[in-house]
Amino acid sequence: MYLTGRQEEILELAKSEGRVLVEELAQRFSVTPQTIRKDLNDLCDAKILNRIHGGAIFPSGKENVKYDARRQIAAPEKQAIGKAAAELIPDNASLFINIGTTTEAVGEALLDHKELMVITNNINVANRLRVFPSIEVVITGGVVRGSDGGIVGEAAVDFIKQFKVDFAVIGASAIDHDGALLDFDFREVKVAQAIIANARHVILVSDSTKFERTAPVRIGHISQVQTFITDRCTLENVRKICVEQDVRLIETDA
């Protein structure tokens, strides 16, 4: 496919930021939204980008989008998802919080809770919660990923297996149409699987852009969680699986 100069720049923005939006691009290039929609449609028809509501995302395959870019993708949606998840967790509860920008939004929404015990392999969550005396923070051992502050590896898995908690908050880098939960780092996946196995109630938090992405490593299946919180469930097959497997689906944009 031949790319115009504007389309090449749009592609570079999508690579660096993870997501591009029609209105923002129209302002940036001083063209109409209709012109940008045509550019995005061309790029998506060529399988270079994936279309989402209001824009497009750079499709991930073997590598994840950089952490700073992931934090910006669907930030308001993640905040709403975090608030909805926090409302399900009572005071005096124990919980795991896994790696991820959406799980970090859940941690942020828990600041008003009392007498929580939070076990996490996410340095960002631990650092945010540690200053609140009503929240006890326990952090796993293991290898710290410099890219996002996630703690991964067998040491983290072994540490998590010592606990049996009330709740677990997990994310996924991608959700397949068959309900498979996917990620990029097999070391991180091992930790997520241990978290799922050692919690009484698993809450999956994921914004709708994850339905448009792919990743190579399987965490598990959506039927293994009790509650799935997203802004919009855009895959009807996933919605059907939630009904069949008695997974509570909460859509914050509904």
MIZA-178895 format. One line per 5 residues: number of its first residue (from 1); their letters; for each residue z, y, x negated of N, C-alpha, C. Coordinates in steps of 0.1 Angstrom, whole numbers, plus 5000, padded with zeros to 4 digits. Layout:
N
NUM) a) Z Y X Z Y X Z Y X  ... $
This chain:
254
1) myltg) 5000 4988 4992 5000 5000 5000 5000 5012 4991  4991 5022 4995 4991 5035 4988 5002 5044 4994  5011 5049 4985 5022 5058 4990 5018 5072 4987  5020 5081 4996 5019 5095 4994 5031 5100 4985  5030 5112 4980 5041 5117 4972 5054 5118 4980 $
6) rqeei) 5053 5122 4993 5065 5123 5001 5071 5109 5004  5062 5099 5006 5067 5085 5008 5074 5080 4996  5068 5083 4984 5074 5078 4972 5088 5084 4970  5090 5097 4974 5103 5104 4973 5112 5098 4983  5108 5095 4995 5116 5089 5005 5121 5075 5000 $
11) lelak) 5112 5068 4994 5116 5055 4989 5127 5056 4978  5125 5066 4969 5135 5068 4958 5149 5072 4964  5148 5080 4975 5161 5084 4981 5168 5072 4988  5160 5063 4994 5165 5051 5000 5171 5042 4990  5165 5041 4978 5170 5032 4967 5183 5038 4962 $
16) segrv) 5184 5051 4961 5196 5057 4955 5208 5058 4965  5205 5061 4977 5215 5063 4987 5217 5052 4997  5208 5042 4997 5209 5031 5006 5203 5033 5020  5204 5045 5025 5199 5048 5038 5193 5062 5038  5182 5064 5046 5176 5077 5049 5175 5079 5064 $
21) lveel) 5177 5092 5068 5177 5095 5082 5166 5105 5085  5160 5103 5097 5148 5111 5101 5151 5126 5101  5162 5130 5107 5165 5144 5108 5167 5151 5095  5174 5144 5086 5177 5149 5073 5164 5150 5064  5156 5140 5065 5143 5140 5058 5134 5151 5063 $
26) aqrfs) 5133 5153 5076 5125 5164 5082 5129 5177 5076  5142 5180 5076 5147 5192 5070 5144 5193 5055  5146 5182 5048 5143 5182 5033 5129 5186 5030  5120 5180 5038 5105 5181 5034 5098 5192 5043  5106 5198 5052 5101 5209 5061 5089 5204 5069 $
31) vtpqt) 5091 5192 5075 5080 5187 5083 5087 5183 5097  5079 5178 5106 5084 5174 5119 5091 5160 5118  5100 5157 5127 5106 5144 5128 5095 5133 5130  5085 5137 5138 5074 5128 5141 5067 5124 5128  5065 5133 5119 5058 5130 5106 5067 5121 5098 $
36) irkdl) 5080 5123 5098 5089 5114 5090 5089 5100 5097  5089 5100 5110 5089 5087 5116 5077 5079 5113  5065 5085 5112 5053 5079 5107 5054 5073 5093  5060 5082 5084 5062 5077 5070 5071 5065 5070  5082 5065 5078 5091 5054 5078 5085 5042 5084 $
41) ndlcd) 5077 5044 5095 5070 5032 5101 5060 5026 5091  5053 5034 5083 5044 5029 5073 5052 5021 5063  5063 5026 5058 5071 5019 5048 5077 5007 5053  5081 5007 5066 5087 4995 5071 5076 4984 5075  5064 4989 5079 5054 4979 5082 5049 4972 5069 $
46) akiln) 5051 4979 5058 5047 4973 5045 5059 4965 5039  5070 4964 5046 5082 4956 5042 5089 4962 5030  5087 4975 5028 5094 4982 5017 5108 4987 5021  5109 4992 5034 5121 4996 5039 5123 4988 5052  5136 4988 5057 5139 4982 5070 5143 4994 5080 $
51) rihgg) 5138 4993 5092 5141 5004 5102 5155 5002 5108  5162 5012 5110 5174 5013 5117 5174 5024 5127  5184 5025 5136 5184 5036 5145 5185 5049 5138  5175 5057 5140 5176 5071 5134 5171 5072 5120  5166 5061 5114 5161 5062 5100 5157 5048 5095 $
56) aifps) 5160 5046 5082 5157 5033 5076 5166 5031 5064  5167 5018 5060 5175 5014 5048 5167 5007 5038  5172 5007 5026 5165 5000 5015 5170 4985 5016  5161 4976 5018 5165 4962 5020 5171 4956 5007  5183 4950 5008 5189 4944 4997 5185 4929 4997 $
61) gkenv) 5183 4924 4985 5180 4910 4983 5190 4903 4974  5188 4905 4961 5197 4899 4951 5208 4908 4947  5206 4921 4949 5216 4931 4944 5221 4940 4955  5233 4943 4955 5239 4952 4966 5235 4967 4962  5236 4975 4972 5234 4990 4970 5247 4994 4963 $
66) kydar) 5245 5004 4954 5257 5009 4946 5268 5014 4955  5280 5013 4950 5292 5015 4958 5293 5029 4964  5290 5040 4956 5290 5053 4962 5280 5055 4973  5268 5049 4972 5259 5049 4983 5264 5042 4995  5270 5030 4993 5275 5022 5004 5285 5030 5012 $
71) rqiaa) 5294 5038 5005 5304 5046 5012 5298 5056 5021  5286 5061 5018 5279 5071 5026 5272 5065 5038  5267 5053 5037 5260 5046 5047 5269 5044 5060  5264 5050 5071 5272 5048 5084 5286 5052 5083  5289 5062 5075 5303 5066 5073 5311 5069 5086 $
76) pekqa) 5305 5077 5096 5312 5079 5108 5315 5066 5116  5305 5057 5116 5306 5044 5123 5317 5036 5117  5318 5036 5103 5329 5028 5096 5342 5034 5100  5343 5047 5101 5356 5053 5105 5360 5049 5119  5351 5048 5128 5354 5044 5142 5358 5029 5142 $
81) igkaa) 5351 5021 5134 5354 5007 5133 5368 5005 5127  5371 5012 5117 5384 5011 5110 5395 5015 5120  5393 5025 5128 5403 5029 5138 5405 5017 5149  5394 5012 5153 5395 5001 5163 5402 4989 5158  5399 4986 5145 5406 4974 5139 5421 4977 5137 $
86) aelip) 5425 4989 5133 5439 4992 5131 5447 4991 5144  5440 4994 5155 5447 4994 5168 5450 4979 5172  5444 4970 5166 5447 4956 5169 5458 4950 5161  5462 4958 5151 5473 4953 5142 5486 4960 5145  5496 4952 5149 5509 4959 5153 5517 4962 5140 $
91) dnasl) 5527 4970 5142 5537 4972 5132 5544 4958 5129  5550 4958 5117 5557 4946 5113 5548 4934 5111  5535 4936 5108 5526 4925 5106 5523 4923 5091  5518 4911 5088 5513 4908 5074 5498 4907 5075  5491 4911 5065 5476 4910 5066 5470 4911 5052 $
96) finig) 5458 4905 5051 5449 4906 5040 5439 4917 5043  5435 4925 5033 5424 4934 5034 5414 4931 5022  5402 4927 5025 5393 4923 5015 5385 4935 5009  5376 4932 5000 5368 4942 4994 5358 4947 5004  5354 4960 5003 5343 4966 5011 5346 4980 5016 $
101) tttea) 5336 4987 5018 5338 5001 5022 5343 5002 5037  5339 4992 5045 5344 4992 5059 5358 4988 5060  5362 4978 5052 5376 4974 5051 5385 4985 5046  5379 4993 5037 5387 5005 5032 5389 5015 5043  5380 5016 5053 5382 5025 5064 5393 5019 5073 $
106) vgeal) 5395 5006 5074 5406 5000 5081 5419 5004 5074  5419 5003 5061 5431 5006 5054 5435 5021 5056  5426 5030 5057 5428 5044 5059 5434 5046 5073  5430 5038 5083 5435 5039 5096 5448 5033 5099  5454 5026 5089 5467 5019 5090 5478 5028 5085 $
111) ldhke) 5476 5040 5080 5486 5048 5074 5498 5051 5082  5496 5052 5096 5507 5055 5105 5515 5043 5109  5511 5031 5104 5518 5019 5108 5531 5017 5101  5540 5010 5106 5553 5008 5100 5555 4993 5096  5562 4992 5085 5567 4978 5081 5555 4968 5080 $
116) lmvit) 5544 4972 5073 5533 4963 5071 5535 4957 5057  5530 4945 5056 5528 4939 5043 5513 4936 5041  5507 4943 5032 5493 4943 5029 5490 4936 5016  5483 4925 5017 5478 4918 5005 5464 4921 5003  5460 4926 4991 5446 4930 4990 5440 4927 4976 $
121) nninv) 5427 4925 4975 5420 4924 4962 5411 4936 4961  5415 4947 4967 5407 4960 4967 5416 4971 4961  5414 4974 4949 5422 4985 4942 5422 4998 4950  5411 5001 4956 5410 5014 4964 5420 5014 4975  5421 5003 4982 5430 5001 4993 5444 5002 4988 $
126) anrlr) 5447 4994 4978 5461 4994 4972 5465 5008 4968  5456 5015 4961 5460 5029 4956 5462 5038 4968  5455 5037 4978 5457 5046 4990 5470 5043 4997  5473 5030 4999 5485 5026 5007 5498 5027 4999  5498 5026 4986 5510 5024 4978 5520 5035 4979 $
131) vfpsi) 5516 5047 4983 5525 5059 4984 5532 5059 4997  5530 5050 5006 5536 5050 5019 5547 5040 5019  5560 5045 5020 5571 5036 5018 5572 5025 5029  5566 5028 5041 5567 5018 5052 5557 5007 5050  5548 5007 5040 5538 4997 5038 5541 4991 5024 $
136) evvit) 5543 4978 5024 5545 4970 5012 5531 4965 5007  5527 4969 4995 5514 4965 4990 5515 4954 4980  5508 4944 4981 5507 4933 4972 5493 4931 4967  5490 4932 4954 5477 4931 4949 5474 4918 4941  5463 4913 4943 5460 4900 4936 5457 4902 4922 $
141) ggvvr) 5458 4891 4914 5453 4891 4900 5439 4887 4900  5433 4889 4888 5419 4885 4887 5411 4895 4879  5398 4893 4879 5389 4902 4872 5385 4914 4881  5387 4926 4876 5384 4938 4883 5369 4942 4881  5362 4943 4891 5348 4948 4890 5348 4963 4889 $
146) gsdgg) 5342 4968 4878 5341 4982 4876 5333 4990 4886  5324 4983 4892 5315 4990 4901 5322 4995 4914  5332 4987 4919 5338 4991 4932 5353 4989 4932  5359 4984 4922 5374 4982 4922 5378 4969 4929  5368 4960 4931 5372 4947 4938 5377 4938 4927 $
151) ivgea) 5387 4930 4931 5393 4919 4922 5388 4906 4927  5381 4899 4918 5374 4886 4921 5378 4875 4911  5374 4863 4914 5376 4852 4905 5387 4842 4910  5388 4831 4902 5397 4821 4906 5412 4825 4907  5416 4834 4898 5430 4839 4899 5433 4845 4912 $
156) avdfi) 5423 4853 4917 5425 4860 4930 5426 4849 4941  5417 4839 4940 5417 4829 4950 5431 4821 4951  5435 4817 4939 5448 4810 4938 5460 4819 4943  5459 4832 4940 5470 4840 4945 5470 4841 4960  5459 4843 4966 5458 4844 4981 5463 4831 4988 $
161) kqfkv) 5460 4819 4982 5464 4807 4988 5479 4805 4989  5487 4814 4983 5501 4813 4984 5506 4819 4997  5498 4825 5005 5502 4832 5017 5496 4826 5029  5503 4829 5041 5497 4826 5054 5501 4838 5062  5491 4847 5065 5494 4860 5071 5489 4860 5086 $
166) dfavi) 5494 4871 5092 5491 4873 5107 5476 4877 5109  5471 4886 5100 5457 4891 5102 5450 4891 5089  5437 4890 5090 5428 4893 5078 5417 4902 5082  5414 4912 5074 5403 4921 5076 5393 4918 5066  5381 4914 5070 5370 4911 5060 5357 4918 5064 $
171) gasai) 5349 4920 5055 5335 4925 5057 5325 4915 5053  5312 4920 5054 5301 4912 5049 5290 4921 5045  5282 4917 5035 5271 4926 5031 5259 4925 5040  5258 4913 5047 5247 4911 5056 5252 4901 5067  5246 4902 5079 5248 4892 5089 5235 4887 5094 $
176) dhdga) 5233 4874 5093 5220 4868 5096 5219 4866 5111  5207 4864 5116 5205 4862 5131 5212 4849 5136  5214 4840 5127 5221 4827 5131 5236 4828 5130  5241 4840 5127 5255 4842 5126 5261 4840 5113  5253 4837 5103 5258 4835 5089 5263 4848 5083 $
181) lldfd) 5275 4848 5077 5280 4860 5070 5277 4859 5055  5270 4869 5049 5265 4868 5036 5270 4879 5027  5269 4876 5014 5273 4885 5004 5265 4883 4991  5269 4891 4980 5261 4890 4968 5267 4883 4956  5280 4884 4955 5288 4879 4944 5295 4866 4948 $
186) frevk) 5291 4855 4942 5298 4842 4946 5313 4842 4943  5317 4850 4933 5331 4851 4930 5339 4858 4942  5332 4869 4947 5338 4876 4958 5339 4867 4971  5328 4859 4973 5327 4850 4984 5339 4840 4984  5342 4835 4972 5353 4825 4971 5366 4831 4976 $
191) vaqai) 5368 4844 4973 5380 4851 4977 5380 4853 4992  5369 4857 4998 5368 4859 5012 5370 4846 5020  5365 4835 5014 5368 4822 5021 5382 4818 5021  5389 4821 5010 5404 4818 5009 5411 4827 5019  5407 4839 5021 5413 4849 5030 5412 4843 5044 $
196) ianar) 5400 4839 5048 5397 4834 5061 5406 4821 5064  5407 4813 5054 5415 4800 5056 5430 4802 5057  5435 4814 5053 5449 4816 5052 5454 4828 5061  5446 4830 5072 5450 4840 5082 5450 4834 5096  5459 4838 5104 5460 4833 5118 5449 4840 5127 $
201) hvilv) 5446 4853 5124 5436 4860 5132 5427 4868 5122  5414 4864 5122 5405 4871 5113 5397 4881 5120  5397 4893 5115 5389 4904 5120 5377 4908 5111  5365 4906 5116 5353 4909 5108 5349 4924 5112  5348 4932 5102 5344 4946 5104 5331 4949 5097 $
206) sdstk) 5321 4953 5105 5307 4955 5099 5299 4964 5107  5293 4974 5101 5285 4983 5109 5271 4977 5111  5263 4983 5120 5251 4976 5125 5240 4976 5114  5241 4983 5104 5231 4983 5093 5231 4969 5087  5242 4962 5087 5243 4948 5081 5234 4938 5088 $
211) ferta) 5230 4941 5100 5220 4932 5107 5206 4933 5101  5204 4944 5094 5190 4947 5088 5189 4942 5074  5200 4937 5068 5200 4934 5054 5201 4919 5051  5198 4915 5039 5199 4901 5035 5208 4901 5022  5214 4890 5020 5221 4887 5007 5221 4872 5005 $
216) pvrig) 5223 4868 4992 5220 4854 4989 5231 4844 4990  5244 4849 4992 5255 4839 4991 5262 4839 5004  5265 4827 5009 5271 4825 5022 5286 4825 5022  5292 4834 5029 5307 4835 5031 5311 4824 5041  5305 4824 5052 5308 4815 5063 5300 4818 5075 $
221) hisqv) 5306 4817 5087 5299 4819 5100 5307 4827 5109  5301 4835 5117 5308 4844 5126 5318 4836 5135  5315 4824 5138 5324 4816 5146 5337 4813 5140  5339 4816 5127 5352 4814 5120 5361 4826 5122  5357 4837 5128 5365 4848 5131 5369 4849 5145 $
226) qtfit) 5380 4856 5148 5385 4858 5161 5380 4870 5168  5378 4881 5160 5374 4894 5165 5363 4899 5156  5352 4905 5162 5341 4911 5154 5340 4925 5159  5342 4935 5150 5341 4949 5154 5329 4955 5147  5321 4962 5155 5309 4968 5149 5306 4980 5158 $
231) drctl) 5297 4989 5153 5293 5001 5162 5284 4996 5173  5274 4988 5169 5265 4982 5179 5260 4968 5175  5261 4959 5183 5256 4945 5180 5241 4945 5184  5232 4947 5175 5218 4948 5177 5210 4935 5178  5217 4924 5174 5211 4911 5175 5216 4903 5187 $
236) envrk) 5208 4900 5196 5212 4894 5208 5217 4879 5205  5211 4873 5195 5216 4859 5192 5230 4860 5187  5234 4870 5179 5248 4871 5174 5257 4874 5186  5253 4882 5195 5261 4884 5207 5263 4871 5215  5252 4863 5216 5253 4851 5223 5263 4841 5216 $
241) icveq) 5263 4841 5203 5272 4832 5195 5286 4837 5198  5289 4850 5198 5302 4855 5201 5307 4850 5214  5299 4850 5224 5303 4845 5238 5306 4830 5237  5297 4822 5231 5298 4808 5231 5310 4803 5223  5313 4811 5212 5324 4806 5203 5337 4814 5205 $
246) dvrli) 5338 4821 5216 5350 4828 5220 5355 4838 5210  5345 4845 5204 5348 4856 5194 5348 4869 5202  5358 4876 5201 5359 4889 5208 5350 4899 5201  5341 4905 5208 5331 4915 5203 5335 4929 5207  5338 4938 5198 5342 4951 5201 5331 4960 5195 $
251) etda) 5324 4968 5204 5314 4978 5199 5319 4992 5201  5321 4999 5190 5327 5012 5191 5318 5023 5197  5305 5020 5197 5296 5030 5203 5293 5027 5217  5299 5016 5223 5296 5012 5236 5301 5022 5246 $
